[in-house]
């Protein structure tokens, strides 16, 4: 499982490398080991490994790597369509 974490300057792109109009990432993905309980369909019970307030990455995880910069989406904001 990946959670969003504050990135270090080495992990984050410099602001001048970010295209105009695009927000500058300030978080990176961190791989986090968890213990799962019951699984029902697409619902997973996490028994251990997350702290209150942890933000779980749920979109784009197939291409994600540890330390990769993230652009979080707002709550209730639909994910952007991926190119086929």
mmCIF file as gemmi writes it, N, C-alpha and C atoms, coordinates in Angstrom:
data_model
loop_
_atom_site.group_PDB
_atom_site.id
_atom_site.type_symbol
_atom_site.label_atom_id
_atom_site.label_alt_id
_atom_site.label_comp_id
_atom_site.label_asym_id
_atom_site.label_entity_id
_atom_site.label_seq_id
_atom_site.pdbx_PDB_ins_code
_atom_site.Cartn_x
_atom_site.Cartn_y
_atom_site.Cartn_z
_atom_site.occupancy
_atom_site.B_iso_or_equiv
_atom_site.pdbx_formal_charge
_atom_site.auth_seq_id
_atom_site.auth_asym_id
_atom_site.pdbx_PDB_model_num
ATOM 1 N N . UNK Axp A 1 ? 0.861 -1.157 0 1 0 ? 1 A 1
ATOM 2 C CA . UNK Axp A 1 ? 0 0 0 1 0 ? 1 A 1
ATOM 3 C C . UNK Axp A 1 ? 0.91 1.223 0 1 0 ? 1 A 1
ATOM 4 N N . UNK Axp A 2 ? 0.461 2.269 -0.689 1 0 ? 2 A 1
ATOM 5 C CA . UNK Axp A 2 ? 1.212 3.525 -0.712 1 0 ? 2 A 1
ATOM 6 C C . UNK Axp A 2 ? 0.446 4.596 0.042 1 0 ? 2 A 1
ATOM 7 N N . UNK Axp A 3 ? 1.184 5.399 0.824 1 0 ? 3 A 1
ATOM 8 C CA . UNK Axp A 3 ? 0.614 6.552 1.506 1 0 ? 3 A 1
ATOM 9 C C . UNK Axp A 3 ? 1.356 7.797 1.037 1 0 ? 3 A 1
ATOM 10 N N . UNK Axp A 4 ? 0.682 8.947 1.111 1 0 ? 4 A 1
ATOM 11 C CA . UNK Axp A 4 ? 1.305 10.217 0.757 1 0 ? 4 A 1
ATOM 12 C C . UNK Axp A 4 ? 2.104 10.714 1.946 1 0 ? 4 A 1
ATOM 13 N N . UNK Axp A 5 ? 3.316 11.203 1.671 1 0 ? 5 A 1
ATOM 14 C CA . UNK Axp A 5 ? 4.212 11.666 2.724 1 0 ? 5 A 1
ATOM 15 C C . UNK Axp A 5 ? 4.92 12.927 2.239 1 0 ? 5 A 1
ATOM 16 N N . UNK Axp A 6 ? 5.351 13.766 3.158 1 0 ? 6 A 1
ATOM 17 C CA . UNK Axp A 6 ? 6.103 14.965 2.781 1 0 ? 6 A 1
ATOM 18 C C . UNK Axp A 6 ? 7.389 14.539 2.081 1 0 ? 6 A 1
ATOM 19 N N . UNK Axp A 7 ? 7.665 15.151 0.956 1 0 ? 7 A 1
ATOM 20 C CA . UNK Axp A 7 ? 8.855 14.805 0.198 1 0 ? 7 A 1
ATOM 21 C C . UNK Axp A 7 ? 10.057 15.631 0.61 1 0 ? 7 A 1
ATOM 22 N N . UNK Axp A 8 ? 11.242 15.091 0.361 1 0 ? 8 A 1
ATOM 23 C CA . UNK Axp A 8 ? 12.478 15.822 0.607 1 0 ? 8 A 1
ATOM 24 C C . UNK Axp A 8 ? 12.826 16.617 -0.657 1 0 ? 8 A 1
ATOM 25 N N . UNK Axp A 9 ? 13.664 17.634 -0.535 1 0 ? 9 A 1
ATOM 26 C CA . UNK Axp A 9 ? 14.046 18.402 -1.731 1 0 ? 9 A 1
ATOM 27 C C . UNK Axp A 9 ? 14.653 17.529 -2.834 1 0 ? 9 A 1
ATOM 28 N N . UNK Axp A 10 ? 15.32 16.457 -2.467 1 0 ? 10 A 1
ATOM 29 C CA . UNK Axp A 10 ? 15.915 15.56 -3.458 1 0 ? 10 A 1
ATOM 30 C C . UNK Axp A 10 ? 14.856 14.781 -4.241 1 0 ? 10 A 1
ATOM 31 N N . UNK Axp A 11 ? 13.714 14.527 -3.613 1 0 ? 11 A 1
ATOM 32 C CA . UNK Axp A 11 ? 12.653 13.743 -4.246 1 0 ? 11 A 1
ATOM 33 C C . UNK Axp A 11 ? 11.693 14.588 -5.088 1 0 ? 11 A 1
ATOM 34 N N . UNK Axp A 12 ? 11.551 15.847 -4.74 1 0 ? 12 A 1
ATOM 35 C CA . UNK Axp A 12 ? 10.569 16.703 -5.395 1 0 ? 12 A 1
ATOM 36 C C . UNK Axp A 12 ? 11.197 17.495 -6.536 1 0 ? 12 A 1
ATOM 37 N N . UNK Axp A 13 ? 10.444 17.696 -7.627 1 0 ? 13 A 1
ATOM 38 C CA . UNK Axp A 13 ? 10.986 18.489 -8.725 1 0 ? 13 A 1
ATOM 39 C C . UNK Axp A 13 ? 11.072 19.961 -8.324 1 0 ? 13 A 1
ATOM 40 N N . UNK Axp A 14 ? 12.063 20.688 -8.851 1 0 ? 14 A 1
ATOM 41 C CA . UNK Axp A 14 ? 12.123 22.12 -8.541 1 0 ? 14 A 1
ATOM 42 C C . UNK Axp A 14 ? 10.935 22.833 -9.195 1 0 ? 14 A 1
ATOM 43 N N . UNK Axp A 15 ? 10.454 23.905 -8.584 1 0 ? 15 A 1
ATOM 44 C CA . UNK Axp A 15 ? 9.286 24.615 -9.131 1 0 ? 15 A 1
ATOM 45 C C . UNK Axp A 15 ? 9.439 25.013 -10.593 1 0 ? 15 A 1
ATOM 46 N N . UNK Axp A 16 ? 10.654 25.376 -11.013 1 0 ? 16 A 1
ATOM 47 C CA . UNK Axp A 16 ? 10.856 25.801 -12.402 1 0 ? 16 A 1
ATOM 48 C C . UNK Axp A 16 ? 10.73 24.642 -13.387 1 0 ? 16 A 1
ATOM 49 N N . UNK Axp A 17 ? 10.76 23.387 -12.903 1 0 ? 17 A 1
ATOM 50 C CA . UNK Axp A 17 ? 10.608 22.218 -13.777 1 0 ? 17 A 1
ATOM 51 C C . UNK Axp A 17 ? 9.144 21.832 -13.963 1 0 ? 17 A 1
ATOM 52 N N . UNK Axp A 18 ? 8.258 22.497 -13.238 1 0 ? 18 A 1
ATOM 53 C CA . UNK Axp A 18 ? 6.83 22.191 -13.322 1 0 ? 18 A 1
ATOM 54 C C . UNK Axp A 18 ? 6.192 23.046 -14.416 1 0 ? 18 A 1
ATOM 55 N N . UNK Axp A 19 ? 5.429 22.436 -15.33 1 0 ? 19 A 1
ATOM 56 C CA . UNK Axp A 19 ? 4.781 23.215 -16.398 1 0 ? 19 A 1
ATOM 57 C C . UNK Axp A 19 ? 3.884 24.319 -15.842 1 0 ? 19 A 1
ATOM 58 N N . UNK Axp A 20 ? 3.775 25.424 -16.585 1 0 ? 20 A 1
ATOM 59 C CA . UNK Axp A 20 ? 2.916 26.535 -16.18 1 0 ? 20 A 1
ATOM 60 C C . UNK Axp A 20 ? 1.489 26.053 -15.946 1 0 ? 20 A 1
ATOM 61 N N . UNK Axp A 21 ? 0.893 26.527 -14.877 1 0 ? 21 A 1
ATOM 62 C CA . UNK Axp A 21 ? -0.481 26.179 -14.558 1 0 ? 21 A 1
ATOM 63 C C . UNK Axp A 21 ? -0.633 24.873 -13.802 1 0 ? 21 A 1
ATOM 64 N N . UNK Axp A 22 ? 0.442 24.121 -13.656 1 0 ? 22 A 1
ATOM 65 C CA . UNK Axp A 22 ? 0.389 22.845 -12.929 1 0 ? 22 A 1
ATOM 66 C C . UNK Axp A 22 ? 0.908 23.067 -11.511 1 0 ? 22 A 1
ATOM 67 N N . UNK Axp A 23 ? 0.216 22.542 -10.501 1 0 ? 23 A 1
ATOM 68 C CA . UNK Axp A 23 ? 0.711 22.722 -9.13 1 0 ? 23 A 1
ATOM 69 C C . UNK Axp A 23 ? 2.031 21.987 -8.913 1 0 ? 23 A 1
ATOM 70 N N . UNK Axp A 24 ? 2.852 22.541 -8.047 1 0 ? 24 A 1
ATOM 71 C CA . UNK Axp A 24 ? 4.135 21.923 -7.71 1 0 ? 24 A 1
ATOM 72 C C . UNK Axp A 24 ? 3.89 20.836 -6.673 1 0 ? 24 A 1
ATOM 73 N N . UNK Axp A 25 ? 4.316 19.595 -6.941 1 0 ? 25 A 1
ATOM 74 C CA . UNK Axp A 25 ? 4.115 18.516 -5.954 1 0 ? 25 A 1
ATOM 75 C C . UNK Axp A 25 ? 4.861 18.818 -4.653 1 0 ? 25 A 1
ATOM 76 N N . UNK Axp A 26 ? 4.221 18.499 -3.528 1 0 ? 26 A 1
ATOM 77 C CA . UNK Axp A 26 ? 4.89 18.651 -2.232 1 0 ? 26 A 1
ATOM 78 C C . UNK Axp A 26 ? 4.816 17.377 -1.408 1 0 ? 26 A 1
ATOM 79 N N . UNK Axp A 27 ? 4.329 16.299 -2.04 1 0 ? 27 A 1
ATOM 80 C CA . UNK Axp A 27 ? 4.252 15 -1.373 1 0 ? 27 A 1
ATOM 81 C C . UNK Axp A 27 ? 4.806 13.925 -2.296 1 0 ? 27 A 1
ATOM 82 N N . UNK Axp A 28 ? 5.255 12.836 -1.669 1 0 ? 28 A 1
ATOM 83 C CA . UNK Axp A 28 ? 5.726 11.673 -2.423 1 0 ? 28 A 1
ATOM 84 C C . UNK Axp A 28 ? 5.026 10.428 -1.915 1 0 ? 28 A 1
ATOM 85 N N . UNK Axp A 29 ? 5.075 9.385 -2.723 1 0 ? 29 A 1
ATOM 86 C CA . UNK Axp A 29 ? 4.496 8.099 -2.332 1 0 ? 29 A 1
ATOM 87 C C . UNK Axp A 29 ? 5.498 7.334 -1.469 1 0 ? 29 A 1
ATOM 88 N N . UNK Axp A 30 ? 5.003 6.773 -0.394 1 0 ? 30 A 1
ATOM 89 C CA . UNK Axp A 30 ? 5.826 5.919 0.471 1 0 ? 30 A 1
ATOM 90 C C . UNK Axp A 30 ? 5.125 4.57 0.57 1 0 ? 30 A 1
ATOM 91 N N . UNK Axp A 31 ? 5.871 3.516 0.282 1 0 ? 31 A 1
ATOM 92 C CA . UNK Axp A 31 ? 5.295 2.181 0.411 1 0 ? 31 A 1
ATOM 93 C C . UNK Axp A 31 ? 5.193 1.852 1.896 1 0 ? 31 A 1
ATOM 94 N N . UNK Axp A 32 ? 4.025 1.357 2.287 1 0 ? 32 A 1
ATOM 95 C CA . UNK Axp A 32 ? 3.747 1.068 3.686 1 0 ? 32 A 1
ATOM 96 C C . UNK Axp A 32 ? 3.201 -0.349 3.808 1 0 ? 32 A 1
ATOM 97 N N . UNK Axp A 33 ? 3.85 -1.164 4.622 1 0 ? 33 A 1
ATOM 98 C CA . UNK Axp A 33 ? 3.351 -2.525 4.862 1 0 ? 33 A 1
ATOM 99 C C . UNK Axp A 33 ? 2.14 -2.447 5.793 1 0 ? 33 A 1
ATOM 100 N N . UNK Axp A 34 ? 1.099 -3.199 5.46 1 0 ? 34 A 1
ATOM 101 C CA . UNK Axp A 34 ? -0.109 -3.239 6.284 1 0 ? 34 A 1
ATOM 102 C C . UNK Axp A 34 ? -0.53 -4.682 6.488 1 0 ? 34 A 1
ATOM 103 N N . UNK Axp A 35 ? -1.316 -4.908 7.523 1 0 ? 35 A 1
ATOM 104 C CA . UNK Axp A 35 ? -1.927 -6.21 7.775 1 0 ? 35 A 1
ATOM 105 C C . UNK Axp A 35 ? -3.401 -6.09 7.443 1 0 ? 35 A 1
ATOM 106 N N . UNK Axp A 36 ? -3.865 -6.951 6.532 1 0 ? 36 A 1
ATOM 107 C CA . UNK Axp A 36 ? -5.264 -6.911 6.115 1 0 ? 36 A 1
ATOM 108 C C . UNK Axp A 36 ? -6.112 -7.896 6.891 1 0 ? 36 A 1
ATOM 109 N N . UNK Axp A 37 ? -7.367 -7.522 7.071 1 0 ? 37 A 1
ATOM 110 C CA . UNK Axp A 37 ? -8.36 -8.399 7.685 1 0 ? 37 A 1
ATOM 111 C C . UNK Axp A 37 ? -9.305 -8.888 6.604 1 0 ? 37 A 1
ATOM 112 N N . UNK Axp A 38 ? -10.589 -8.66 6.821 1 0 ? 38 A 1
ATOM 113 C CA . UNK Axp A 38 ? -11.607 -9.11 5.871 1 0 ? 38 A 1
ATOM 114 C C . UNK Axp A 38 ? -11.529 -8.343 4.561 1 0 ? 38 A 1
ATOM 115 N N . UNK Axp A 39 ? -11.797 -9.057 3.465 1 0 ? 39 A 1
ATOM 116 C CA . UNK Axp A 39 ? -11.877 -8.454 2.14 1 0 ? 39 A 1
ATOM 117 C C . UNK Axp A 39 ? -13.241 -8.811 1.575 1 0 ? 39 A 1
ATOM 118 N N . UNK Axp A 40 ? -14.008 -7.782 1.205 1 0 ? 40 A 1
ATOM 119 C CA . UNK Axp A 40 ? -15.332 -7.987 0.62 1 0 ? 40 A 1
ATOM 120 C C . UNK Axp A 40 ? -15.424 -7.145 -0.644 1 0 ? 40 A 1
ATOM 121 N N . UNK Axp A 41 ? -15.332 -7.808 -1.801 1 0 ? 41 A 1
ATOM 122 C CA . UNK Axp A 41 ? -15.351 -7.078 -3.072 1 0 ? 41 A 1
ATOM 123 C C . UNK Axp A 41 ? -14.12 -6.203 -3.18 1 0 ? 41 A 1
ATOM 124 N N . UNK Axp A 42 ? -14.335 -4.888 -3.298 1 0 ? 42 A 1
ATOM 125 C CA . UNK Axp A 42 ? -13.228 -3.936 -3.369 1 0 ? 42 A 1
ATOM 126 C C . UNK Axp A 42 ? -12.952 -3.255 -2.033 1 0 ? 42 A 1
ATOM 127 N N . UNK Axp A 43 ? -13.534 -3.754 -0.957 1 0 ? 43 A 1
ATOM 128 C CA . UNK Axp A 43 ? -13.342 -3.185 0.373 1 0 ? 43 A 1
ATOM 129 C C . UNK Axp A 43 ? -12.357 -4.04 1.165 1 0 ? 43 A 1
ATOM 130 N N . UNK Axp A 44 ? -11.303 -3.395 1.68 1 0 ? 44 A 1
ATOM 131 C CA . UNK Axp A 44 ? -10.255 -4.082 2.422 1 0 ? 44 A 1
ATOM 132 C C . UNK Axp A 44 ? -10.213 -3.533 3.845 1 0 ? 44 A 1
ATOM 133 N N . UNK Axp A 45 ? -10.213 -4.414 4.811 1 0 ? 45 A 1
ATOM 134 C CA . UNK Axp A 45 ? -10.074 -4.005 6.202 1 0 ? 45 A 1
ATOM 135 C C . UNK Axp A 45 ? -8.585 -3.986 6.544 1 0 ? 45 A 1
ATOM 136 N N . UNK Axp A 46 ? -8.086 -2.828 6.999 1 0 ? 46 A 1
ATOM 137 C CA . UNK Axp A 46 ? -6.683 -2.699 7.394 1 0 ? 46 A 1
ATOM 138 C C . UNK Axp A 46 ? -6.622 -2.808 8.914 1 0 ? 46 A 1
ATOM 139 N N . UNK Axp A 47 ? -5.929 -3.84 9.399 1 0 ? 47 A 1
ATOM 140 C CA . UNK Axp A 47 ? -5.836 -4.084 10.841 1 0 ? 47 A 1
ATOM 141 C C . UNK Axp A 47 ? -4.652 -3.35 11.465 1 0 ? 47 A 1
ATOM 142 N N . UNK Axp A 48 ? -3.534 -3.289 10.746 1 0 ? 48 A 1
ATOM 143 C CA . UNK Axp A 48 ? -2.314 -2.658 11.269 1 0 ? 48 A 1
ATOM 144 C C . UNK Axp A 48 ? -1.552 -2.013 10.132 1 0 ? 48 A 1
ATOM 145 N N . UNK Axp A 49 ? -0.762 -0.988 10.463 1 0 ? 49 A 1
ATOM 146 C CA . UNK Axp A 49 ? 0.151 -0.399 9.5 1 0 ? 49 A 1
ATOM 147 C C . UNK Axp A 49 ? -0.18 1.017 9.077 1 0 ? 49 A 1
ATOM 148 N N . UNK Axp A 50 ? -1.383 1.502 9.411 1 0 ? 50 A 1
ATOM 149 C CA . UNK Axp A 50 ? -1.748 2.881 9.092 1 0 ? 50 A 1
ATOM 150 C C . UNK Axp A 50 ? -2.001 3.643 10.378 1 0 ? 50 A 1
ATOM 151 N N . UNK Axp A 51 ? -1.686 4.935 10.343 1 0 ? 51 A 1
ATOM 152 C CA . UNK Axp A 51 ? -1.962 5.818 11.469 1 0 ? 51 A 1
ATOM 153 C C . UNK Axp A 51 ? -3.133 6.728 11.118 1 0 ? 51 A 1
ATOM 154 N N . UNK Axp A 52 ? -3.848 7.22 12.122 1 0 ? 52 A 1
ATOM 155 C CA . UNK Axp A 52 ? -4.923 8.179 11.834 1 0 ? 52 A 1
ATOM 156 C C . UNK Axp A 52 ? -4.356 9.361 11.051 1 0 ? 52 A 1
ATOM 157 N N . UNK Axp A 53 ? -5.062 9.756 10.005 1 0 ? 53 A 1
ATOM 158 C CA . UNK Axp A 53 ? -4.613 10.879 9.187 1 0 ? 53 A 1
ATOM 159 C C . UNK Axp A 53 ? -3.771 10.488 7.989 1 0 ? 53 A 1
ATOM 160 N N . UNK Axp A 54 ? -3.311 9.233 7.918 1 0 ? 54 A 1
ATOM 161 C CA . UNK Axp A 54 ? -2.555 8.798 6.742 1 0 ? 54 A 1
ATOM 162 C C . UNK Axp A 54 ? -3.437 8.918 5.504 1 0 ? 54 A 1
ATOM 163 N N . UNK Axp A 55 ? -2.864 9.386 4.41 1 0 ? 55 A 1
ATOM 164 C CA . UNK Axp A 55 ? -3.58 9.516 3.142 1 0 ? 55 A 1
ATOM 165 C C . UNK Axp A 55 ? -3.139 8.372 2.25 1 0 ? 55 A 1
ATOM 166 N N . UNK Axp A 56 ? -4.068 7.487 1.924 1 0 ? 56 A 1
ATOM 167 C CA . UNK Axp A 56 ? -3.77 6.316 1.104 1 0 ? 56 A 1
ATOM 168 C C . UNK Axp A 56 ? -3.889 6.691 -0.37 1 0 ? 56 A 1
ATOM 169 N N . UNK Axp A 57 ? -2.897 6.3 -1.163 1 0 ? 57 A 1
ATOM 170 C CA . UNK Axp A 57 ? -2.918 6.552 -2.601 1 0 ? 57 A 1
ATOM 171 C C . UNK Axp A 57 ? -3.78 5.471 -3.245 1 0 ? 57 A 1
ATOM 172 N N . UNK Axp A 58 ? -4.807 5.894 -3.984 1 0 ? 58 A 1
ATOM 173 C CA . UNK Axp A 58 ? -5.738 4.936 -4.57 1 0 ? 58 A 1
ATOM 174 C C . UNK Axp A 58 ? -5.822 5.03 -6.088 1 0 ? 58 A 1
ATOM 175 N N . UNK Axp A 59 ? -5.146 5.985 -6.694 1 0 ? 59 A 1
ATOM 176 C CA . UNK Axp A 59 ? -5.223 6.168 -8.137 1 0 ? 59 A 1
ATOM 177 C C . UNK Axp A 59 ? -3.821 6.142 -8.732 1 0 ? 59 A 1
ATOM 178 N N . UNK Axp A 60 ? -3.673 5.476 -9.867 1 0 ? 60 A 1
ATOM 179 C CA . UNK Axp A 60 ? -2.382 5.434 -10.546 1 0 ? 60 A 1
ATOM 180 C C . UNK Axp A 60 ? -1.359 4.533 -9.891 1 0 ? 60 A 1
ATOM 181 N N . UNK Axp A 61 ? -1.809 3.581 -9.092 1 0 ? 61 A 1
ATOM 182 C CA . UNK Axp A 61 ? -0.862 2.774 -8.309 1 0 ? 61 A 1
ATOM 183 C C . UNK Axp A 61 ? -0.078 1.759 -9.135 1 0 ? 61 A 1
ATOM 184 N N . UNK Axp A 62 ? -0.54 1.435 -10.338 1 0 ? 62 A 1
ATOM 185 C CA . UNK Axp A 62 ? 0.181 0.442 -11.148 1 0 ? 62 A 1
ATOM 186 C C . UNK Axp A 62 ? 1.549 0.943 -11.586 1 0 ? 62 A 1
ATOM 187 N N . UNK Axp A 63 ? 1.695 2.251 -11.78 1 0 ? 63 A 1
ATOM 188 C CA . UNK Axp A 63 ? 2.973 2.82 -12.221 1 0 ? 63 A 1
ATOM 189 C C . UNK Axp A 63 ? 3.72 3.516 -11.099 1 0 ? 63 A 1
ATOM 190 N N . UNK Axp A 64 ? 3.241 3.407 -9.882 1 0 ? 64 A 1
ATOM 191 C CA . UNK Axp A 64 ? 3.815 4.129 -8.751 1 0 ? 64 A 1
ATOM 192 C C . UNK Axp A 64 ? 5.085 3.457 -8.245 1 0 ? 64 A 1
ATOM 193 N N . UNK Axp A 65 ? 6.03 4.285 -7.796 1 0 ? 65 A 1
ATOM 194 C CA . UNK Axp A 65 ? 7.259 3.799 -7.184 1 0 ? 65 A 1
ATOM 195 C C . UNK Axp A 65 ? 7.49 4.567 -5.896 1 0 ? 65 A 1
ATOM 196 N N . UNK Axp A 66 ? 8.217 3.965 -4.968 1 0 ? 66 A 1
ATOM 197 C CA . UNK Axp A 66 ? 8.521 4.6 -3.697 1 0 ? 66 A 1
ATOM 198 C C . UNK Axp A 66 ? 9.296 5.893 -3.945 1 0 ? 66 A 1
ATOM 199 N N . UNK Axp A 67 ? 8.84 6.994 -3.343 1 0 ? 67 A 1
ATOM 200 C CA . UNK Axp A 67 ? 9.506 8.28 -3.486 1 0 ? 67 A 1
ATOM 201 C C . UNK Axp A 67 ? 9.054 9.09 -4.69 1 0 ? 67 A 1
ATOM 202 N N . UNK Axp A 68 ? 8.071 8.586 -5.451 1 0 ? 68 A 1
ATOM 203 C CA . UNK Axp A 68 ? 7.591 9.301 -6.636 1 0 ? 68 A 1
ATOM 204 C C . UNK Axp A 68 ? 6.721 10.484 -6.202 1 0 ? 68 A 1
ATOM 205 N N . UNK Axp A 69 ? 6.943 11.682 -6.788 1 0 ? 69 A 1
ATOM 206 C CA . UNK Axp A 69 ? 6.121 12.842 -6.44 1 0 ? 69 A 1
ATOM 207 C C . UNK Axp A 69 ? 4.645 12.611 -6.765 1 0 ? 69 A 1
ATOM 208 N N . UNK Axp A 70 ? 3.777 13.185 -5.922 1 0 ? 70 A 1
ATOM 209 C CA . UNK Axp A 70 ? 2.33 13.04 -6.068 1 0 ? 70 A 1
ATOM 210 C C . UNK Axp A 70 ? 1.661 14.398 -6.218 1 0 ? 70 A 1
ATOM 211 N N . UNK Axp A 71 ? 0.588 14.416 -6.979 1 0 ? 71 A 1
ATOM 212 C CA . UNK Axp A 71 ? -0.302 15.572 -7.038 1 0 ? 71 A 1
ATOM 213 C C . UNK Axp A 71 ? -1.644 15.112 -6.488 1 0 ? 71 A 1
ATOM 214 N N . UNK Axp A 72 ? -1.897 15.324 -5.186 1 0 ? 72 A 1
ATOM 215 C CA . UNK Axp A 72 ? -3.146 14.838 -4.597 1 0 ? 72 A 1
ATOM 216 C C . UNK Axp A 72 ? -4.36 15.525 -5.207 1 0 ? 72 A 1
ATOM 217 N N . UNK Axp A 73 ? -5.441 14.782 -5.282 1 0 ? 73 A 1
ATOM 218 C CA . UNK Axp A 73 ? -6.712 15.319 -5.743 1 0 ? 73 A 1
ATOM 219 C C . UNK Axp A 73 ? -7.516 15.73 -4.525 1 0 ? 73 A 1
ATOM 220 N N . UNK Axp A 74 ? -8.376 16.717 -4.71 1 0 ? 74 A 1
ATOM 221 C CA . UNK Axp A 74 ? -9.244 17.142 -3.624 1 0 ? 74 A 1
ATOM 222 C C . UNK Axp A 74 ? -10.281 16.089 -3.316 1 0 ? 74 A 1
ATOM 223 N N . UNK Axp A 75 ? -10.843 16.144 -2.13 1 0 ? 75 A 1
ATOM 224 C CA . UNK Axp A 75 ? -11.875 15.196 -1.741 1 0 ? 75 A 1
ATOM 225 C C . UNK Axp A 75 ? -13.079 15.334 -2.651 1 0 ? 75 A 1
ATOM 226 N N . UNK Axp A 76 ? -13.56 14.233 -3.168 1 0 ? 76 A 1
ATOM 227 C CA . UNK Axp A 76 ? -14.723 14.247 -4.041 1 0 ? 76 A 1
ATOM 228 C C . UNK Axp A 76 ? -14.405 14.643 -5.476 1 0 ? 76 A 1
ATOM 229 N N . UNK Axp A 77 ? -13.151 14.949 -5.754 1 0 ? 77 A 1
ATOM 230 C CA . UNK Axp A 77 ? -12.738 15.324 -7.108 1 0 ? 77 A 1
ATOM 231 C C . UNK Axp A 77 ? -12.541 14.06 -7.927 1 0 ? 77 A 1
ATOM 232 N N . UNK Axp A 78 ? -13.154 13.97 -9.107 1 0 ? 78 A 1
ATOM 233 C CA . UNK Axp A 78 ? -12.998 12.74 -9.893 1 0 ? 78 A 1
ATOM 234 C C . UNK Axp A 78 ? -11.579 12.611 -10.435 1 0 ? 78 A 1
ATOM 235 N N . UNK Axp A 79 ? -11.072 11.383 -10.573 1 0 ? 79 A 1
ATOM 236 C CA . UNK Axp A 79 ? -9.732 11.2 -11.143 1 0 ? 79 A 1
ATOM 237 C C . UNK Axp A 79 ? -9.713 11.628 -12.598 1 0 ? 79 A 1
ATOM 238 N N . UNK Axp A 80 ? -8.547 12.126 -13.036 1 0 ? 80 A 1
ATOM 239 C CA . UNK Axp A 80 ? -8.4 12.521 -14.44 1 0 ? 80 A 1
ATOM 240 C C . UNK Axp A 80 ? -8.393 11.303 -15.314 1 0 ? 80 A 1
ATOM 241 N N . UNK Axp A 81 ? -8.96 11.424 -16.484 1 0 ? 81 A 1
ATOM 242 C CA . UNK Axp A 81 ? -8.985 10.295 -17.433 1 0 ? 81 A 1
ATOM 243 C C . UNK Axp A 81 ? -7.572 10.012 -17.913 1 0 ? 81 A 1
ATOM 244 N N . UNK Axp A 82 ? -7.24 8.726 -17.982 1 0 ? 82 A 1
ATOM 245 C CA . UNK Axp A 82 ? -5.923 8.334 -18.468 1 0 ? 82 A 1
ATOM 246 C C . UNK Axp A 82 ? -6.002 8.117 -19.973 1 0 ? 82 A 1
ATOM 247 N N . UNK Axp A 83 ? -4.91 8.424 -20.672 1 0 ? 83 A 1
ATOM 248 C CA . UNK Axp A 83 ? -4.855 8.201 -22.112 1 0 ? 83 A 1
ATOM 249 C C . UNK Axp A 83 ? -4.847 6.711 -22.385 1 0 ? 83 A 1
ATOM 250 N N . UNK Axp A 84 ? -5.628 6.241 -23.361 1 0 ? 84 A 1
ATOM 251 C CA . UNK Axp A 84 ? -5.652 4.814 -23.672 1 0 ? 84 A 1
ATOM 252 C C . UNK Axp A 84 ? -4.383 4.351 -24.339 1 0 ? 84 A 1
